[in-house]
Amino acid sequence: MGCRKALLVAVFFCLLFSQGCTYRAWYDGFQERQRQECYQNRGHDEVKQCLDRMNITTYDEYEKDLENSKRQSK
């Protein structure tokens, strides 16, 4: 494992455990991992396209959308 990859894994787990393993920490960690994958071995245009496809939303937006979906399905 390269130094950069090891650092990313360490940052991911620090974020995860510093926030007490909450759903928000998991959500943020997975989004950060997706962002990092966009930057691996890609040119500028490919990175931009990858990030655009990610549909990045904050955890608060995610929770709000989830609640709205639950209300509509009742």
MOPAC internal coordinates of N, CA, C and O (Angstrom, degrees):
PM7 1SCF
backbone

  N    0.0000 0     0.00 0     0.00 0    0    0    0
  C    1.4591 1     0.00 0     0.00 0    1    0    0
  C    1.5206 1   107.83 1     0.00 0    2    1    0
  O    1.2310 1   121.02 1   -49.10 1    3    2    1
  N    1.3319 1   115.65 1   130.90 1    3    2    1
  C    1.4568 1   120.37 1  -179.73 1    5    3    2
  C    1.5206 1   111.68 1   -70.94 1    6    5    3
  O    1.2310 1   121.29 1   -16.19 1    7    6    5
  N    1.3105 1   115.13 1   163.81 1    7    6    5
  C    1.4686 1   120.36 1   179.68 1    9    7    6
  C    1.5212 1   111.71 1   -60.11 1   10    9    7
  O    1.2310 1   120.72 1   138.96 1   11   10    9
  N    1.3285 1   116.23 1   -41.04 1   11   10    9
  C    1.4669 1   119.10 1  -178.92 1   13   11   10
  C    1.5241 1   111.14 1   -64.28 1   14   13   11
  O    1.2310 1   120.86 1   136.09 1   15   14   13
  N    1.3262 1   115.96 1   -43.91 1   15   14   13
  C    1.4547 1   120.23 1  -179.77 1   17   15   14
  C    1.5282 1   110.64 1   -64.47 1   18   17   15
  O    1.2310 1   120.28 1   138.60 1   19   18   17
  N    1.3190 1   117.07 1   -41.40 1   19   18   17
  C    1.4634 1   121.44 1   178.84 1   21   19   18
  C    1.5254 1   110.31 1   -62.92 1   22   21   19
  O    1.2310 1   120.51 1   139.82 1   23   22   21
  N    1.3271 1   116.63 1   -40.18 1   23   22   21
  C    1.4618 1   120.99 1   178.68 1   25   23   22
  C    1.5291 1   110.54 1   -64.39 1   26   25   23
  O    1.2310 1   120.39 1   137.31 1   27   26   25
  N    1.3286 1   116.85 1   -42.69 1   27   26   25
  C    1.4658 1   120.55 1   179.21 1   29   27   26
  C    1.5271 1   111.16 1   -62.50 1   30   29   27
  O    1.2310 1   120.39 1   137.84 1   31   30   29
  N    1.3054 1   116.86 1   -42.16 1   31   30   29
  C    1.4646 1   120.86 1   178.66 1   33   31   30
  C    1.5223 1   109.75 1   -63.70 1   34   33   31
  O    1.2310 1   120.57 1   137.43 1   35   34   33
  N    1.3323 1   116.51 1   -42.57 1   35   34   33
  C    1.4678 1   120.59 1   179.27 1   37   35   34
  C    1.5247 1   111.14 1   -62.98 1   38   37   35
  O    1.2310 1   120.50 1   136.25 1   39   38   37
  N    1.3306 1   116.64 1   -43.75 1   39   38   37
  C    1.4670 1   120.57 1   178.85 1   41   39   38
  C    1.5269 1   110.18 1   -62.92 1   42   41   39
  O    1.2310 1   120.64 1   136.97 1   43   42   41
  N    1.3212 1   116.37 1   -43.03 1   43   42   41
  C    1.4625 1   120.92 1   179.21 1   45   43   42
  C    1.5275 1   110.53 1   -56.99 1   46   45   43
  O    1.2310 1   120.29 1   130.94 1   47   46   45
  N    1.3289 1   117.05 1   -49.06 1   47   46   45
  C    1.4588 1   119.38 1  -177.79 1   49   47   46
  C    1.5301 1   112.41 1   -71.03 1   50   49   47
  O    1.2310 1   120.18 1   147.95 1   51   50   49
  N    1.3204 1   117.26 1   -32.05 1   51   50   49
  C    1.4676 1   119.03 1   175.81 1   53   51   50
  C    1.5203 1   110.13 1   -64.36 1   54   53   51
  O    1.2310 1   120.67 1   135.77 1   55   54   53
  N    1.3236 1   116.32 1   -44.23 1   55   54   53
  C    1.4648 1   119.77 1   177.23 1   57   55   54
  C    1.5213 1   110.65 1   -61.31 1   58   57   55
  O    1.2310 1   121.16 1   136.72 1   59   58   57
  N    1.2954 1   115.39 1   -43.28 1   59   58   57
  C    1.4522 1   121.08 1  -177.65 1   61   59   58
  C    1.5234 1   111.39 1   -62.80 1   62   61   59
  O    1.2310 1   120.38 1   129.91 1   63   62   61
  N    1.3124 1   116.88 1   -50.09 1   63   62   61
  C    1.4587 1   119.90 1  -175.25 1   65   63   62
  C    1.5263 1   113.52 1   -80.49 1   66   65   63
  O    1.2310 1   120.15 1   154.70 1   67   66   65
  N    1.3264 1   117.31 1   -25.30 1   67   66   65
  C    1.4616 1   118.37 1   178.92 1   69   67   66
  C    1.5196 1   111.62 1   -71.38 1   70   69   67
  O    1.2310 1   120.33 1   159.77 1   71   70   69
  N    1.3109 1   116.97 1   -20.23 1   71   70   69
  C    1.4518 1   120.55 1  -179.86 1   73   71   70
  C    1.5221 1   111.57 1  -102.09 1   74   73   71
  O    1.2310 1   120.12 1  -165.35 1   75   74   73
  N    1.3070 1   117.38 1    14.65 1   75   74   73
  C    1.4488 1   120.81 1   173.54 1   77   75   74
  C    1.5185 1   115.04 1    71.95 1   78   77   75
  O    1.2310 1   120.15 1  -152.79 1   79   78   77
  N    1.3233 1   117.32 1    27.21 1   79   78   77
  C    1.4681 1   121.49 1   176.96 1   81   79   78
  C    1.5287 1   112.48 1    57.34 1   82   81   79
  O    1.2310 1   120.10 1  -143.84 1   83   82   81
  N    1.2941 1   117.42 1    36.16 1   83   82   81
  C    1.4621 1   120.63 1   177.58 1   85   83   82
  C    1.5217 1   109.67 1   -77.84 1   86   85   83
  O    1.2310 1   120.78 1   -13.37 1   87   86   85
  N    1.3164 1   116.11 1   166.63 1   87   86   85
  C    1.4558 1   119.87 1   176.06 1   89   87   86
  C    1.5256 1   110.35 1   -59.01 1   90   89   87
  O    1.2310 1   120.66 1   142.99 1   91   90   89
  N    1.3127 1   116.35 1   -37.01 1   91   90   89
  C    1.4663 1   120.52 1   179.31 1   93   91   90
  C    1.5290 1   110.40 1   -60.98 1   94   93   91
  O    1.2310 1   119.98 1   138.45 1   95   94   93
  N    1.3036 1   117.64 1   -41.55 1   95   94   93
  C    1.4665 1   120.91 1   179.58 1   97   95   94
  C    1.5218 1   110.71 1   -63.75 1   98   97   95
  O    1.2310 1   120.80 1   136.96 1   99   98   97
  N    1.3010 1   116.07 1   -43.04 1   99   98   97
  C    1.4713 1   119.74 1   177.44 1  101   99   98
  C    1.5211 1   109.92 1   -61.75 1  102  101   99
  O    1.2310 1   120.63 1   132.56 1  103  102  101
  N    1.3125 1   116.40 1   -47.44 1  103  102  101
  C    1.4634 1   121.63 1  -178.32 1  105  103  102
  C    1.5292 1   110.41 1   -59.67 1  106  105  103
  O    1.2310 1   120.79 1   130.88 1  107  106  105
  N    1.3246 1   116.09 1   -49.12 1  107  106  105
  C    1.4628 1   120.62 1  -179.87 1  109  107  106
  C    1.5258 1   111.42 1   -62.82 1  110  109  107
  O    1.2310 1   120.52 1   139.31 1  111  110  109
  N    1.3233 1   116.61 1   -40.69 1  111  110  109
  C    1.4614 1   120.93 1   179.68 1  113  111  110
  C    1.5121 1   112.54 1   -63.49 1  114  113  111
  O    1.2310 1   120.34 1   136.87 1  115  114  113
  N    1.3125 1   116.96 1   -43.13 1  115  114  113
  C    1.4581 1   120.11 1   179.00 1  117  115  114
  C    1.5210 1   111.51 1   -67.33 1  118  117  115
  O    1.2310 1   120.17 1   141.60 1  119  118  117
  N    1.3192 1   117.27 1   -38.40 1  119  118  117
  C    1.4675 1   119.24 1   178.02 1  121  119  118
  C    1.5265 1   110.75 1   -65.86 1  122  121  119
  O    1.2310 1   120.49 1   139.54 1  123  122  121
  N    1.3191 1   116.67 1   -40.46 1  123  122  121
  C    1.4636 1   119.68 1   179.01 1  125  123  122
  C    1.5247 1   110.11 1   -63.49 1  126  125  123
  O    1.2310 1   120.42 1   140.04 1  127  126  125
  N    1.3030 1   116.81 1   -39.96 1  127  126  125
  C    1.4690 1   120.85 1   178.61 1  129  127  126
  C    1.5359 1   110.27 1   -62.82 1  130  129  127
  O    1.2310 1   120.26 1   138.49 1  131  130  129
  N    1.3216 1   117.10 1   -41.51 1  131  130  129
  C    1.4626 1   120.11 1   177.57 1  133  131  130
  C    1.5269 1   111.00 1   -62.17 1  134  133  131
  O    1.2310 1   120.74 1   138.17 1  135  134  133
  N    1.3395 1   116.19 1   -41.83 1  135  134  133
  C    1.4657 1   120.10 1   178.89 1  137  135  134
  C    1.5264 1   110.37 1   -60.80 1  138  137  135
  O    1.2310 1   120.67 1   135.04 1  139  138  137
  N    1.3288 1   116.32 1   -44.96 1  139  138  137
  C    1.4627 1   120.36 1  -178.68 1  141  139  138
  C    1.5273 1   111.22 1   -63.65 1  142  141  139
  O    1.2310 1   120.22 1   143.67 1  143  142  141
  N    1.3211 1   117.18 1   -36.33 1  143  142  141
  C    1.4635 1   120.23 1   178.03 1  145  143  142
  C    1.5219 1   110.95 1   -64.30 1  146  145  143
  O    1.2310 1   120.17 1   147.92 1  147  146  145
  N    1.3204 1   117.28 1   -32.08 1  147  146  145
  C    1.4681 1   120.68 1   177.97 1  149  147  146
  C    1.5363 1   111.08 1   -64.01 1  150  149  147
  O    1.2310 1   120.02 1   148.26 1  151  150  149
  N    1.3180 1   117.58 1   -31.74 1  151  150  149
  C    1.4588 1   121.21 1  -176.21 1  153  151  150
  C    1.5296 1   113.34 1   -85.33 1  154  153  151
  O    1.2310 1   119.28 1   167.32 1  155  154  153
  N    1.3053 1   118.97 1   -12.68 1  155  154  153
  C    1.4602 1   120.96 1  -174.96 1  157  155  154
  C    1.5256 1   111.21 1   -75.32 1  158  157  155
  O    1.2310 1   121.53 1   -58.46 1  159  158  157
  N    1.3244 1   114.68 1   121.54 1  159  158  157
  C    1.4664 1   122.97 1   172.25 1  161  159  158
  C    1.5300 1   113.49 1    50.82 1  162  161  159
  O    1.2310 1   120.06 1  -136.05 1  163  162  161
  N    1.3080 1   117.49 1    43.95 1  163  162  161
  C    1.4660 1   121.06 1   179.60 1  165  163  162
  C    1.5177 1   109.93 1  -133.06 1  166  165  163
  O    1.2310 1   121.71 1   -26.86 1  167  166  165
  N    1.3144 1   114.34 1   153.14 1  167  166  165
  C    1.4568 1   121.20 1   174.76 1  169  167  166
  C    1.5226 1   109.96 1   -80.13 1  170  169  167
  O    1.2310 1   120.76 1    -8.80 1  171  170  169
  N    1.3175 1   116.16 1   171.20 1  171  170  169
  C    1.4678 1   122.26 1  -176.78 1  173  171  170
  C    1.5302 1   112.05 1   -55.22 1  174  173  171
  O    1.2310 1   120.23 1   131.78 1  175  174  173
  N    1.3276 1   117.17 1   -48.22 1  175  174  173
  C    1.4721 1   120.30 1  -177.86 1  177  175  174
  C    1.5276 1   111.62 1   -64.10 1  178  177  175
  O    1.2310 1   120.52 1   139.68 1  179  178  177
  N    1.3326 1   116.62 1   -40.32 1  179  178  177
  C    1.4635 1   120.00 1  -179.96 1  181  179  178
  C    1.5262 1   111.09 1   -66.61 1  182  181  179
  O    1.2310 1   120.34 1   142.09 1  183  182  181
  N    1.3299 1   116.95 1   -37.91 1  183  182  181
  C    1.4662 1   120.87 1   178.50 1  185  183  182
  C    1.5218 1   109.45 1   -62.95 1  186  185  183
  O    1.2310 1   120.56 1   133.77 1  187  186  185
  N    1.3247 1   116.54 1   -46.23 1  187  186  185
  C    1.4666 1   120.13 1  -179.92 1  189  187  186
  C    1.5264 1   111.08 1   -60.54 1  190  189  187
  O    1.2310 1   119.89 1   135.72 1  191  190  189
  N    1.3172 1   117.81 1   -44.28 1  191  190  189
  C    1.4660 1   121.43 1   179.00 1  193  191  190
  C    1.5247 1   111.00 1   -62.29 1  194  193  191
  O    1.2310 1   120.49 1   137.59 1  195  194  193
  N    1.3235 1   116.67 1   -42.41 1  195  194  193
  C    1.4659 1   121.23 1   179.58 1  197  195  194
  C    1.5296 1   110.65 1   -62.72 1  198  197  195
  O    1.2310 1   120.32 1   133.65 1  199  198  197
  N    1.3234 1   117.00 1   -46.35 1  199  198  197
  C    1.4656 1   120.96 1  -179.86 1  201  199  198
  C    1.5310 1   111.10 1   -64.63 1  202  201  199
  O    1.2310 1   120.44 1   142.68 1  203  202  201
  N    1.3272 1   116.76 1   -37.32 1  203  202  201
  C    1.4635 1   120.61 1   177.88 1  205  203  202
  C    1.5300 1   111.35 1   -63.77 1  206  205  203
  O    1.2310 1   120.24 1   144.46 1  207  206  205
  N    1.3259 1   117.15 1   -35.54 1  207  206  205
  C    1.4648 1   121.53 1  -179.64 1  209  207  206
  C    1.5221 1   112.97 1   -74.63 1  210  209  207
  O    1.2310 1   119.77 1   163.60 1  211  210  209
  N    1.3212 1   118.04 1   -16.40 1  211  210  209
  C    1.4684 1   121.30 1  -174.21 1  213  211  210
  C    1.5212 1   114.07 1   -68.19 1  214  213  211
  O    1.2310 1   118.90 1   155.38 1  215  214  213
  N    1.3049 1   119.70 1   -24.62 1  215  214  213
  C    1.4626 1   121.65 1  -177.14 1  217  215  214
  C    1.5313 1   110.48 1    55.66 1  218  217  215
  O    1.2310 1   121.16 1  -120.33 1  219  218  217
  N    1.3158 1   115.38 1    59.67 1  219  218  217
  C    1.4639 1   121.68 1  -176.32 1  221  219  218
  C    1.5227 1   110.11 1   -71.88 1  222  221  219
  O    1.2310 1   120.72 1   -57.42 1  223  222  221
  N    1.3157 1   116.23 1   122.58 1  223  222  221
  C    1.4607 1   122.23 1   173.54 1  225  223  222
  C    1.5228 1   107.87 1  -130.93 1  226  225  223
  O    1.2310 1   121.02 1   -28.43 1  227  226  225
  N    1.3091 1   115.66 1   151.57 1  227  226  225
  C    1.4587 1   119.00 1   177.38 1  229  227  226
  C    1.5232 1   109.27 1   -74.18 1  230  229  227
  O    1.2310 1   120.88 1   -15.49 1  231  230  229
  N    1.3052 1   115.92 1   164.51 1  231  230  229
  C    1.4616 1   119.95 1   178.85 1  233  231  230
  C    1.5291 1   110.41 1   -62.83 1  234  233  231
  O    1.2310 1   120.69 1   141.39 1  235  234  233
  N    1.3312 1   116.29 1   -38.61 1  235  234  233
  C    1.4684 1   119.51 1   179.51 1  237  235  234
  C    1.5353 1   111.01 1   -62.39 1  238  237  235
  O    1.2310 1   120.47 1   138.58 1  239  238  237
  N    1.3376 1   116.70 1   -41.42 1  239  238  237
  C    1.4693 1   120.09 1   176.83 1  241  239  238
  C    1.5275 1   110.58 1   -64.30 1  242  241  239
  O    1.2310 1   121.23 1   139.69 1  243  242  241
  N    1.3259 1   115.26 1   -40.31 1  243  242  241
  C    1.4574 1   120.68 1   178.53 1  245  243  242
  C    1.5330 1   110.84 1   -60.59 1  246  245  243
  O    1.2310 1   120.29 1   133.06 1  247  246  245
  N    1.3357 1   117.04 1   -46.94 1  247  246  245
  C    1.4669 1   120.97 1   179.33 1  249  247  246
  C    1.5357 1   111.16 1   -62.02 1  250  249  247
  O    1.2310 1   120.65 1   137.88 1  251  250  249
  N    1.3146 1   116.37 1   -42.12 1  251  250  249
  C    1.4667 1   120.81 1   179.65 1  253  251  250
  C    1.5302 1   110.39 1   -62.39 1  254  253  251
  O    1.2310 1   120.16 1   134.23 1  255  254  253
  N    1.3327 1   117.29 1   -45.77 1  255  254  253
  C    1.4629 1   121.08 1   178.00 1  257  255  254
  C    1.5234 1   111.34 1   -62.74 1  258  257  255
  O    1.2310 1   120.42 1   141.56 1  259  258  257
  N    1.3122 1   116.80 1   -38.44 1  259  258  257
  C    1.4620 1   121.36 1   179.18 1  261  259  258
  C    1.5232 1   110.84 1   -64.50 1  262  261  259
  O    1.2310 1   120.38 1   135.08 1  263  262  261
  N    1.3318 1   116.87 1   -44.92 1  263  262  261
  C    1.4645 1   121.03 1   177.74 1  265  263  262
  C    1.5249 1   111.23 1   -61.96 1  266  265  263
  O    1.2310 1   120.39 1   136.88 1  267  266  265
  N    1.3317 1   116.86 1   -43.12 1  267  266  265
  C    1.4661 1   120.71 1   178.42 1  269  267  266
  C    1.5237 1   110.99 1   -61.99 1  270  269  267
  O    1.2310 1   120.47 1   139.60 1  271  270  269
  N    1.3076 1   116.70 1   -40.40 1  271  270  269
  C    1.4640 1   120.67 1   178.86 1  273  271  270
  C    1.5214 1   111.19 1   -64.86 1  274  273  271
  O    1.2310 1   120.78 1   140.00 1  275  274  273
  N    1.3229 1   116.11 1   -40.00 1  275  274  273
  C    1.4667 1   120.24 1   179.03 1  277  275  274
  C    1.5308 1   110.87 1   -64.80 1  278  277  275
  O    1.2310 1   120.47 1   138.36 1  279  278  277
  N    1.3260 1   116.71 1   -41.64 1  279  278  277
  C    1.4583 1   120.48 1   179.49 1  281  279  278
  C    1.5271 1   111.51 1   -65.29 1  282  281  279
  O    1.2310 1   120.42 1   139.10 1  283  282  281
  N    1.3227 1   116.80 1   -40.90 1  283  282  281
  C    1.4604 1   120.78 1  -178.80 1  285  283  282
  C    1.5157 1   112.13 1   -69.08 1  286  285  283
  O    1.2310 1   120.19 1   150.76 1  287  286  285
  N    1.3178 1   117.23 1   -29.24 1  287  286  285
  C    1.4627 1   119.62 1  -177.39 1  289  287  286
  C    1.5240 1   113.00 1   -81.91 1  290  289  287
  O    1.2310 1   120.13 1   171.06 1  291  290  289
  N    1.3428 1   117.35 1    -8.94 1  291  290  289
  C    1.4709 1   120.42 1   179.95 1  293  291  290
  C    1.4913 1   111.89 1   -81.65 1  294  293  291
  O    1.2310 1   120.10 1   180.00 1  295  294  293

